[in-house]
């Protein structure tokens, strides 16, 4: 990654990020935070990030670690895009101010909230069906407000893209074998 501007947006040390966020809060900025896998960025992700950014002045985006995604999705095939590249893609988005890695996932696949404990955002943005009610209650202990947004793409999801691609590829291979 050569772009220094992008490098400055990616902060993986929560203590460094906490200092920057405290400075923004001192200046009266409303801090918004969201986390996700961000695997294979698509239109739903972009719409979601823009709506999240509109809820405040500074948008902090957590990217789930490769390890964390494998644990909570219980799928060794995910993520498709490595964590460093997913963070870099997020950093290139104009609406994103800071990107960090979220790797505080227990062996059971449960997020431990270290990011929001460190930065205590004014707003935490969540996809409406991504978190169980109990987890939303836990998140509310560390943030000013939780805003739940609906999924921003009706037909597009990373999982659907992967499944369709694999299915089409396998069907094509099968047809080629049958022609022999």
C-alpha positions as CSV (number, residue, x, y, z in Angstrom):
1,X,0.0,0.0,0.0
2,X,1.7,3.1,-1.2
3,X,-0.9,5.8,-0.7
4,X,0.1,7.7,2.5
5,X,-3.4,9.2,2.8
6,X,-4.9,5.7,3.0
7,X,-2.2,4.5,5.3
8,X,-3.1,7.3,7.8
9,X,-6.7,6.1,7.8
10,X,-5.8,2.5,8.8
11,X,-5.1,2.4,12.5
12,X,-4.9,-1.1,14.0
13,X,-3.7,0.0,17.5
14,X,-6.8,0.8,19.5
15,X,-4.9,3.1,21.9
16,X,-3.8,5.2,18.9
17,X,-7.3,5.2,17.5
18,X,-8.7,6.1,21.0
19,X,-6.4,9.2,21.1
20,X,-7.6,10.4,17.7
21,X,-11.2,9.8,18.5
22,X,-10.9,11.7,21.8
23,X,-9.4,14.7,19.9
24,X,-12.4,14.6,17.5
25,X,-14.8,14.5,20.4
26,X,-13.0,17.4,22.0
27,X,-13.7,19.3,18.8
28,X,-17.4,18.5,19.1
29,X,-17.4,15.8,16.3
30,X,-20.1,13.1,16.5
31,X,-18.3,9.8,16.1
32,X,-20.0,6.9,14.3
33,X,-18.8,3.3,14.3
34,X,-19.7,0.2,12.5
35,X,-18.1,-3.2,11.9
36,X,-18.4,-5.9,9.3
37,X,-16.6,-8.4,7.2
38,X,-16.6,-6.2,4.1
39,X,-15.7,-9.3,2.0
40,X,-16.1,-8.6,-1.7
41,X,-17.3,-5.0,-1.4
42,X,-20.5,-4.4,-3.3
43,X,-23.3,-1.8,-3.7
44,X,-25.0,-2.8,-0.5
45,X,-21.8,-2.1,1.4
46,X,-21.3,1.3,-0.2
47,X,-24.9,2.4,0.5
48,X,-24.6,1.2,4.1
49,X,-21.3,3.1,4.6
50,X,-22.7,6.3,3.2
51,X,-25.8,6.1,5.4
52,X,-23.6,5.3,8.4
53,X,-21.4,8.3,7.7
54,X,-24.5,10.6,7.4
55,X,-25.2,9.9,11.1
56,X,-22.2,11.8,12.3
57,X,-19.0,13.7,11.5
58,X,-16.4,10.9,11.8
59,X,-16.9,7.3,10.6
60,X,-14.8,4.5,12.1
61,X,-15.1,1.2,10.3
62,X,-14.0,-2.1,11.9
63,X,-13.1,-4.9,9.5
64,X,-13.4,-8.3,10.9
65,X,-10.2,-10.3,10.9
66,X,-9.8,-13.3,8.7
67,X,-9.7,-15.5,11.9
68,X,-12.8,-13.9,13.3
69,X,-14.8,-14.4,10.1
70,X,-13.8,-18.1,10.0
71,X,-14.9,-18.5,13.6
72,X,-18.3,-16.8,13.5
73,X,-19.3,-17.8,10.0
74,X,-18.0,-21.3,10.8
75,X,-16.6,-21.5,7.2
76,X,-13.0,-22.1,6.3
77,X,-13.6,-20.7,2.7
78,X,-14.3,-17.2,4.0
79,X,-13.2,-14.5,3.7
80,X,-12.4,-14.4,0.0
81,X,-10.4,-11.1,0.3
82,X,-7.6,-11.0,3.0
83,X,-8.0,-8.6,5.9
84,X,-5.3,-6.2,4.8
85,X,-6.9,-5.7,1.4
86,X,-10.4,-5.4,2.8
87,X,-9.1,-2.6,5.2
88,X,-7.3,-0.9,2.3
89,X,-10.5,-1.0,0.1
90,X,-12.4,0.6,3.0
91,X,-9.8,3.3,3.5
92,X,-10.2,4.3,-0.2
93,X,-13.8,5.2,0.5
94,X,-14.3,8.9,0.9
95,X,-17.0,8.5,3.6
96,X,-14.7,6.4,5.8
97,X,-12.4,8.4,8.2
98,X,-10.7,5.5,10.0
99,X,-10.4,1.8,9.5
100,X,-9.3,-0.7,12.1
101,X,-9.1,-4.5,12.5
102,X,-11.5,-6.3,14.8
103,X,-9.9,-9.5,16.0
104,X,-11.4,-9.8,19.5
105,X,-13.6,-12.7,18.7
106,X,-13.8,-15.6,21.2
107,X,-13.3,-19.2,20.1
108,X,-17.1,-19.5,20.1
109,X,-17.3,-16.7,17.5
110,X,-18.5,-14.0,19.9
111,X,-17.3,-10.4,19.5
112,X,-15.8,-9.0,22.8
113,X,-16.5,-5.3,22.1
114,X,-12.9,-4.0,22.5
115,X,-13.3,-1.5,19.7
116,X,-16.4,0.2,21.0
117,X,-15.0,0.0,24.6
118,X,-11.9,1.9,23.4
119,X,-13.5,4.6,21.3
120,X,-17.0,4.8,22.9
121,X,-18.7,6.1,19.7
122,X,-21.7,8.4,19.8
123,X,-23.5,6.1,17.4
124,X,-23.0,2.4,16.5
125,X,-24.6,1.4,13.2
126,X,-25.7,-2.2,12.8
127,X,-27.5,-4.1,10.1
128,X,-31.0,-4.9,11.5
129,X,-30.7,-8.7,11.4
130,X,-27.0,-9.1,12.2
131,X,-27.1,-9.0,16.0
132,X,-29.3,-10.8,18.4
133,X,-31.3,-8.6,20.8
134,X,-29.0,-9.5,23.8
135,X,-25.9,-8.4,21.8
136,X,-27.6,-5.1,20.9
137,X,-28.2,-4.6,24.6
138,X,-24.6,-5.3,25.4
139,X,-23.4,-2.9,22.7
140,X,-25.6,-0.1,24.1
141,X,-23.6,-0.2,27.3
142,X,-20.6,1.3,25.4
143,X,-22.1,3.6,22.9
144,X,-24.4,6.6,22.9
145,X,-27.0,5.2,20.5
146,X,-27.4,2.1,18.4
147,X,-29.0,2.7,14.9
148,X,-30.1,-0.4,13.0
149,X,-30.3,-0.1,9.2
150,X,-31.9,-2.5,6.9
151,X,-29.8,-4.4,4.4
152,X,-29.0,-1.9,1.6
153,X,-29.0,-4.4,-1.3
154,X,-32.0,-6.6,-1.9
155,X,-30.4,-9.1,-4.3
156,X,-26.7,-8.6,-3.7
157,X,-24.6,-10.2,-0.9
158,X,-21.1,-11.5,-0.8
159,X,-22.4,-14.9,0.1
160,X,-24.8,-14.9,-2.9
161,X,-22.1,-13.8,-5.2
162,X,-19.8,-16.5,-4.1
163,X,-22.5,-19.2,-4.2
164,X,-23.6,-18.2,-7.7
165,X,-20.1,-18.0,-9.0
166,X,-19.2,-21.5,-7.6
167,X,-22.5,-23.0,-8.9
168,X,-22.0,-21.6,-12.4
169,X,-18.4,-22.7,-12.4
170,X,-19.3,-26.2,-11.3
171,X,-22.2,-26.5,-13.8
172,X,-19.8,-25.4,-16.6
173,X,-17.2,-28.0,-15.5
174,X,-19.9,-30.7,-15.4
175,X,-21.1,-29.8,-18.9
176,X,-17.6,-30.0,-20.2
177,X,-17.1,-33.4,-18.6
178,X,-20.4,-34.7,-20.0
179,X,-19.4,-33.5,-23.6
180,X,-16.3,-35.8,-23.5
